[in-house]
Amino acid sequence: MASVVIQSIRWYDEAIMMVRTQITLETELQRRARRRANEIGVSLAEYVRRLVARDLAHLEAKADVARIFDLGGSGGSNIAVSKDSMIGEAFASSRSKSRR
């Protein structure tokens, strides 16, 4: 196993602050990561910072499903209770319109 020390960026009063972080990688994984970092012209630490930032950006971009609930009152209707009859009425109505 190989250890890699990574510094992360934090903004504080318009200055960049770095926090040292240590991770442990399997030797082969570290070798491949170093090779990939060299291919794109960055340090291993910068390569890992970019991967973490990209991964976390994807999490932030996902919509929070909970936001669509409790948007307003239903006015007292409860579709779950009478959904079968509502679907039946809609189906019957569409059939009678198509026969005309």
KAJO-V890476 format. One record per backbone hydrogen bond with DSSP energy under -0.5 kcal/mol. NH is the residue of the N-H (numbers start at 0). CO is the residue of the C=O. If there is no record, write none. Layout:
NH/CO
NH/CO
This chain:
1/24
3/22
5/3
5/20
7/18
9/16
11/14
14/11
16/9
16/14
18/7
20/5
22/3
24/1
24/22
29/25
30/26
31/27
32/28
33/29
34/30
35/31
36/32
37/33
38/34
39/35
40/36
40/37
41/36
46/42
47/43
48/44
49/45
50/46
51/47
52/48
53/49
54/50
55/51
56/52
57/53
58/54
59/55
60/56
61/57
61/58
64/62
66/63
67/64
68/65
70/67
76/73
80/77
81/77
82/78
85/81
86/82
87/83
88/84
89/85
90/86
91/87
92/88
93/89
94/90
95/91
96/92
97/93
98/94
99/95
